[in-house]
Amino acid sequence: MMTDTAFTAPPRALLRQMFDAAIASAQPDLCIPPHLPEAPRGRLIVVGAGKASAAMARSVEKHWAGEVSGFVVTRYGYTVPCERIEIAESAHPVPDAAGMKAALRMLDTVRDLRADDLVLCLISGGGSALLPLPAEGLTLDVKQNVNRRLLASGASISEINCVRRHLSAIKGGRLAAACYPAQVLALIISDVPGDNPVDIASGPTVGDPTTCSDALAIVRRYGIDLPDAALEVLRSGRGESVKPGDPRLARSKVRIIATPQMALEAAAAVAQQAGIEAHILSDAIEGEARDVGKVTAAIALQIAERNQPVAAPCVLLSGGETTVTVRGSGRGGRNVEYLLSLAIALDGYPRIHALAGDTDGVDGQEEIAGAHIAPDTIARAWANGYRPKDVLADNDAHSLFTGLGDSIVTGPTHTNVNDFRAILIEAATDRI
């Protein structure tokens, strides 16, 4: 005989509490203070880029007793007030002229530093698009073209950023090289599977072991039609990045201060406080969003039907960054594409609820973090005139979830620890 466990909150509310806890665990005011360095003999200069960079800068100002100045760039709408550190905004995920201007301004900020100066570099997800400084011979139009094609290709974030590094004048260790001979300490909020600093914002302060040849191989693998000017930079080797062991990086250090794993652990604690076992599947799941949806649906059904490999009630948590190969003309969003695929595969199975969202508050190019699904999601979709499989084929899950009132809108979260996915599986009702 099996009995269900009484939840302290309805499934949808509990899932949202877990998502909010994941976001809260990676807030700069929590993560920055323990990692601030000792005061340098010279100046402290702050630079940074990413969706969390303005909030990170504000935390530095609040907790730094001495003099500080600097310049950071964040996404439009993600500015927070700072008194001594200048904040600029630019576009994400497709870069704009403001981002190019910000990248030039950043390089100017670190020009002519001395050995006793310290550059505190605040890096978070989104920095690649926010600092679009084209390599010599390229224009912003070319960079925008490349970015759109990379985002639609189905390539992983690591592969996308490999190409970006080799078409940039500031990424791939170039920012740290420009700071030499000053010390550089990068405080990084990770938004990539594996937490590799070279992939976070395309690694502006770390040596890059990949090459132009690696970037070309990625372009060929996904059949990406790059502009001739970009191909020339890669084929000629002119886009080669700064490599590990470069003497200009000898005084550059990195600290990862918040990660997807930490966010998942915070969510797991919420579930456990509600009396529900939480199981973290992985913090680094990649692959096509719709394929990941099918796989996790199969796992959830195995638990619901057979209590294998774990028993219900439970929560399955995962992070990472799925990809979407764009074939349709819809509004996109990898988290909602994952959720719609999951809902289709579950086919109205009772007792399974889920939430997926981007911890930065933006799934794809929408000002929507993600969405919820419940056992009645597909039935309600049909009743409201949506054909779920057709919507998925058109990469238009945002339209479906918005129409059903199931979208999650957080506004700017001022952090970014990648995607968050939670599947809540209730225990069966009493039965013999």
C-alpha positions in Angstrom: 0.0 0.0 0.0 1.4 3.4 -0.9 0.3 6.7 0.5 1.0 10.2 -0.6 2.9 12.8 1.4 1.2 16.0 2.3 3.0 19.0 0.7 3.4 22.2 2.6 2.6 24.1 -0.6 0.8 23.3 -3.8 3.2 21.8 -6.4 3.4 25.0 -8.5 4.1 27.1 -5.5 6.8 24.7 -4.2 8.5 24.6 -7.6 8.6 28.4 -7.6 10.1 28.5 -4.1 12.9 26.2 -5.3 13.5 28.4 -8.4 13.6 31.6 -6.2 16.0 29.9 -3.8 18.4 29.0 -6.6 18.4 32.6 -7.8 18.9 33.9 -4.2 21.9 31.7 -3.6 23.8 33.4 -6.4 23.1 37.1 -5.5 26.2 39.2 -5.6 25.7 40.6 -2.1 26.0 37.0 -0.8 28.9 35.9 -3.1 31.2 38.9 -3.5 32.2 39.9 0.1 34.0 36.6 1.1 36.2 36.9 -2.0 37.3 40.6 -1.9 41.1 40.9 -2.0 43.4 42.7 0.4 43.9 46.4 -0.6 46.7 46.8 -3.1 49.6 49.2 -2.7 48.4 51.0 -5.8 44.9 51.6 -7.1 41.9 49.3 -7.2 40.3 49.4 -10.6 37.0 47.6 -11.2 35.9 46.4 -14.6 33.4 43.8 -15.6 30.7 42.5 -18.0 27.6 40.4 -17.6 24.1 40.3 -16.5 25.2 40.4 -12.9 28.1 42.8 -13.3 26.3 46.0 -12.1 25.0 44.2 -9.0 28.5 42.8 -8.4 30.0 46.3 -8.7 27.5 47.7 -6.2 28.5 44.9 -3.7 32.1 45.8 -4.1 31.3 49.5 -3.4 29.3 48.5 -0.3 32.0 46.3 1.2 35.3 48.0 0.1 36.6 50.5 2.6 39.2 52.2 0.4 39.2 54.1 -2.9 37.8 52.4 -5.9 36.9 53.4 -9.4 36.1 51.6 -12.6 33.7 50.7 -15.4 31.3 47.7 -16.0 28.7 46.9 -18.7 25.5 45.0 -18.1 22.3 44.2 -20.1 19.7 46.8 -20.7 17.5 47.0 -17.7 20.0 45.3 -15.4 21.6 48.5 -14.0 21.8 49.1 -10.3 22.9 52.4 -8.8 26.6 52.8 -8.1 28.5 55.9 -6.8 32.1 55.3 -7.8 32.0 52.7 -10.5 30.5 53.7 -13.9 27.8 51.5 -15.3 27.0 51.1 -19.0 24.3 49.1 -20.7 24.3 47.2 -24.0 22.3 44.5 -25.8 22.0 40.8 -25.3 22.0 38.2 -26.9 22.7 40.1 -30.2 25.3 42.8 -29.6 24.9 46.5 -30.5 27.0 49.6 -30.9 26.7 50.5 -27.2 28.5 47.2 -26.4 31.3 48.0 -28.8 31.6 51.4 -27.3 31.7 49.9 -23.8 34.4 47.4 -24.8 36.6 50.3 -26.0 35.9 52.2 -22.8 36.9 49.2 -20.8 40.3 48.8 -22.5 40.8 52.5 -22.0 40.1 52.1 -18.3 42.9 49.6 -17.9 45.5 51.4 -20.0 48.8 52.4 -18.5 48.4 50.6 -15.2 51.3 49.9 -12.9 52.6 46.8 -11.2 51.2 47.8 -7.8 47.7 48.4 -9.2 45.0 45.7 -8.9 42.2 45.2 -11.5 39.1 43.5 -10.0 37.3 42.0 -12.9 33.6 41.1 -12.3 32.5 38.5 -14.9 29.1 36.8 -15.3 27.0 35.2 -18.0 26.1 37.4 -20.9 29.5 39.1 -21.1 30.3 37.7 -24.6 27.4 39.6 -26.2 27.8 42.7 -24.0 31.5 43.2 -25.0 31.4 42.9 -28.8 34.7 44.3 -29.8 35.5 43.0 -33.3 38.9 41.7 -34.2 40.9 43.9 -36.6 39.3 43.8 -40.0 35.8 43.0 -38.8 32.9 45.3 -38.2 30.0 45.3 -35.7 27.7 44.2 -38.5 29.8 41.1 -39.1 29.8 40.3 -35.4 26.1 40.7 -35.2 25.6 38.4 -38.2 28.0 35.8 -36.7 26.2 35.9 -33.3 22.7 35.4 -34.8 24.0 32.4 -36.9 25.8 30.8 -33.9 22.7 31.1 -31.7 20.5 29.4 -34.2 23.0 26.7 -35.1 22.4 24.2 -32.2 26.1 24.5 -31.1 26.8 24.3 -27.4 27.7 27.4 -25.5 31.3 26.2 -25.3 31.5 25.9 -29.0 29.8 29.2 -29.6 32.2 31.0 -27.3 35.2 29.3 -29.0 34.2 31.0 -32.2 33.5 34.3 -30.5 36.9 34.3 -28.8 38.7 34.1 -32.1 36.8 37.0 -33.6 37.3 39.3 -30.7 39.7 42.0 -29.7 38.9 41.7 -25.9 37.9 38.1 -25.1 40.2 35.1 -24.9 42.6 36.6 -22.4 43.0 39.8 -24.2 41.5 42.0 -21.4 43.9 40.6 -18.8 46.8 41.1 -21.2 45.8 44.7 -21.6 46.0 45.1 -17.8 49.6 44.0 -17.6 51.7 44.6 -15.5 48.9 45.2 -13.0 47.6 42.3 -10.9 44.2 40.9 -12.1 41.7 39.1 -10.0 38.5 37.9 -11.8 35.5 37.1 -9.6 33.2 35.0 -11.7 29.6 33.9 -11.5 29.4 30.8 -13.7 26.7 30.2 -16.2 28.2 27.4 -18.2 28.3 23.6 -17.8 31.6 22.6 -16.2 32.3 26.1 -14.8 35.3 26.5 -17.2 36.5 30.2 -16.9 37.4 30.3 -20.6 33.8 29.7 -21.5 32.2 32.3 -19.1 31.8 35.5 -21.1 34.3 33.9 -23.5 37.2 34.2 -21.0 38.4 37.8 -21.2 40.9 37.3 -18.4 42.1 33.7 -18.9 44.4 32.0 -21.4 42.6 30.1 -24.1 43.9 26.7 -25.1 41.6 26.5 -28.2 42.7 27.8 -31.7 41.4 29.3 -34.8 41.5 25.9 -36.3 39.2 24.7 -33.5 36.8 27.5 -34.3 36.8 26.6 -38.0 36.0 23.0 -37.2 33.0 24.1 -35.2 31.8 26.3 -38.1 32.1 23.3 -40.5 30.5 20.9 -38.0 27.3 22.9 -37.8 27.3 24.2 -41.4 27.4 27.8 -40.2 27.6 30.2 -43.1 30.0 32.9 -41.8 30.7 36.1 -43.6 33.8 36.1 -45.7 35.6 38.6 -43.5 35.1 36.4 -40.4 36.3 33.3 -42.2 39.4 35.2 -43.3 40.3 36.1 -39.7 40.0 32.4 -38.7 41.7 30.9 -41.7 44.6 33.3 -41.6 45.2 32.8 -37.8 44.9 36.5 -37.2 42.2 35.8 -34.6 44.5 33.7 -32.4 43.7 34.3 -28.7 46.1 34.7 -25.8 47.3 31.3 -24.7 47.9 29.8 -21.2 51.5 30.6 -20.1 51.6 34.0 -21.8 53.7 36.2 -19.5 51.1 38.9 -19.6 48.8 36.6 -17.7 51.3 35.7 -15.0 49.7 38.0 -12.5 46.1 37.1 -13.4 44.0 34.9 -11.1 40.4 33.6 -11.2 37.9 32.7 -8.5 34.5 31.1 -9.2 32.2 32.6 -6.6 28.8 31.1 -7.6 27.9 28.1 -9.7 24.9 26.2 -11.0 25.7 23.4 -8.5 25.4 25.8 -5.6 22.0 27.0 -6.9 20.7 23.4 -7.3 21.8 22.6 -3.7 19.9 25.7 -2.5 16.7 24.4 -4.3 17.2 20.9 -2.9 17.2 22.4 0.6 13.8 23.9 0.0 12.4 20.6 -1.1 13.9 18.8 1.8 12.4 21.3 4.2 9.1 20.5 2.7 9.6 16.8 3.5 10.4 15.8 -0.1 13.6 14.0 -1.2 15.5 16.0 -3.8 17.8 14.4 -6.4 20.3 16.5 -8.4 20.7 14.7 -11.7 23.5 17.0 -13.0 24.5 20.7 -13.1 25.8 20.4 -16.6 23.2 18.8 -18.9 23.6 19.8 -22.5 22.0 18.8 -25.8 18.9 19.7 -27.8 16.3 21.0 -25.4 13.5 18.9 -26.9 15.6 15.7 -26.6 16.5 16.5 -23.0 12.8 16.9 -22.4 12.0 13.5 -23.7 14.7 11.8 -21.6 13.8 13.5 -18.4 10.1 12.6 -19.0 11.1 8.9 -19.3 12.9 9.1 -16.0 10.0 10.8 -14.3 7.6 8.2 -15.6 9.8 5.4 -14.4 9.7 6.9 -10.9 6.0 7.5 -10.9 5.1 4.1 -12.2 7.8 1.9 -10.6 9.6 3.9 -7.9 12.8 3.3 -9.8 15.6 4.4 -9.4 14.1 6.4 -6.5 10.7 6.5 -4.9 8.1 9.2 -5.2 7.4 11.7 -3.8 10.6 13.4 -5.0 12.0 16.3 -6.9 14.5 15.9 -9.8 16.8 18.9 -10.2 19.1 19.7 -13.1 21.1 22.6 -14.6 23.3 23.2 -17.5 22.5 24.8 -20.8 20.5 23.0 -23.5 20.5 24.3 -27.1 17.8 24.9 -29.7 18.4 24.4 -33.4 16.1 26.9 -34.8 14.0 25.6 -37.7 10.7 27.5 -37.1 9.7 31.1 -36.9 8.5 31.2 -33.3 9.7 33.1 -30.3 12.3 30.6 -29.1 13.6 29.9 -25.6 15.4 26.7 -24.7 13.8 26.3 -21.3 10.2 26.6 -22.6 11.2 24.3 -25.5 12.4 21.8 -23.0 9.2 22.1 -21.0 6.9 21.7 -23.9 8.8 18.6 -25.1 8.6 17.3 -21.5 4.8 17.9 -21.4 4.2 16.2 -24.7 6.2 13.2 -23.7 4.3 13.0 -20.3 1.0 13.2 -22.2 -1.1 14.3 -19.3 0.3 11.8 -16.8 -1.0 12.6 -13.3 1.1 13.6 -10.4 4.0 15.1 -12.4 4.7 18.9 -12.3 7.7 20.8 -13.6 9.3 24.2 -13.9 12.2 25.3 -16.1 13.7 28.8 -16.3 16.8 30.8 -16.9 18.2 32.2 -13.6 19.0 35.5 -15.3 15.3 36.0 -15.9 15.5 35.9 -19.8 14.9 32.7 -21.7 16.1 33.3 -25.2 15.3 36.8 -26.3 12.1 37.1 -24.2 11.7 39.0 -21.0 10.3 35.8 -19.6 12.4 33.4 -17.4 10.5 30.2 -18.2 7.3 28.4 -17.4 5.4 25.8 -15.4 3.7 22.6 -16.6 1.1 20.4 -14.8 -0.7 17.2 -15.7 -3.4 19.3 -17.5 -1.0 21.5 -19.6 -1.5 19.6 -22.9 -5.3 19.3 -22.5 -5.5 23.1 -21.8 -3.3 23.8 -24.8 -5.6 21.9 -27.1 -8.7 23.6 -25.5 -7.2 27.0 -26.2 -6.5 26.3 -29.9 -2.8 25.2 -29.7 -1.4 22.1 -31.4 1.5 21.3 -29.1 3.7 19.4 -31.5 3.2 22.0 -34.2 4.1 24.7 -31.7 7.3 22.8 -30.8 8.2 22.3 -34.4 7.9 26.1 -34.9 10.1 26.8 -31.8 7.2 28.8 -30.4 6.7 27.5 -26.9 6.8 31.0 -25.4 3.5 31.8 -27.2 1.8 28.6 -25.9 2.8 29.1 -22.2 2.0 32.9 -22.3 -1.4 32.1 -23.8 -2.0 29.6 -21.0 -0.9 32.0 -18.2 1.9 29.6 -17.3 4.9 31.8 -18.0 7.3 32.9 -15.2 8.3 36.5 -15.3 10.9 37.5 -12.7 12.3 40.7 -14.1 16.1 41.3 -13.8 17.5 38.8 -11.3 21.0 40.4 -11.2 22.6 37.0 -11.4 23.1 34.2 -13.9 23.9 30.6 -12.9 22.4 29.1 -16.1 19.2 27.0 -16.6 17.2 25.6 -13.7 14.9 22.6 -14.1 12.8 20.9 -11.5 10.4 18.0 -11.9 8.1 17.3 -8.9 6.7 13.7 -8.8 3.9 13.2 -6.3 3.3 9.8 -4.6 0.4 7.7 -5.8 -2.9 8.1 -3.9 -3.8 5.2 -1.6 -4.2 2.0 -3.5 -4.0 -1.7 -2.8 
